[in-house]
């Protein structure tokens, strides 16, 4: 069972989907490209978790250009299998659609911010109801779109898991009734839609969700759950501006000797603005660069057999002498002694 939920963030996969849909509306990219987590290395890097405020802002901007009902349909239309990562396969590869949605509920954190959203599954005789619970206001258009999308993607994935189109018995949405909801009737394949419900939910016949899935393979669900655990355990949450700056700095450092101007360009900021933001966070460019180098040098000394000269070159120091002075300043010892002590400690442990 996953233990890292990363509150306040969503998956980069969900963010990519949100960006695809807002682009389809013709919205000006200048209105959202600067948002935290939308830098190419974050947007297309599956290890990163986007600030939830960014995905919320993208949803808000999208509903400026299209009705929330249309936004929900666009999101479902762009959600091909795999678009939401391992979460999709937890549903479609399970022994039965019901077991798949149970796994998907347990690992909902691989997609959304589970501090504000969750899935709940209830079996009642011949019926199974899947509820999507969200803390957002029922009158908030972007929230209505996300709720409608959640039920739409649940129906789509469960149908794919069953190998045939499933028709729900009932759909309830925690949203105000739109003037026309025929587009939602097409999305859910039913006209039985209740609005202004306490929670959004979709109900199926239990028999439809308990049939063996056509894509199941023995042991595959176990592998997928382990993979989901690994994804959550190794995720890099981008909670705030300073976290974003540090990921940009680390990326620039991996490519070459980083400069203030280079990192500013990565973050779409002027060097003056970048310096001001660092001041606001009670830190400095030189201090952040030294902290990064200290972390990297310590790791290389403790986990590799690279020479001191090689580590100095990789870390941006002019030579081994400069690196030795830095290690002496940080730890009061030499690189060789630090390496030796760390390995002795590991062997003792």
Secondary structure by P-SEA (a helix, b strand, c coil): ccccccccbbbaaaaaaaaaaaaaaccccccccccccccccccccccccccaaaaaaaaaaaaacccaaaaaaaaaaaccccccccccccccccccaaaaaaaaaaaccccccccccbbbbbbcccbbbbbbbbccccccaaaaaaaaaaaaaaaaaaaaaaccbbbbcbbbbccccccccaaaaaaaccccccccccccccccccccccccccccccaaaaaaaaaaaaaaaaccccccaaaaaaaaaaaaaacccccaaaaaaaacccaaaaaaaaaaacccaaaaaaaaaaaaaaaaaacccccaaaaaaaaccccaaaaaaaaaaaccccaaaaaaaaaaaaaac
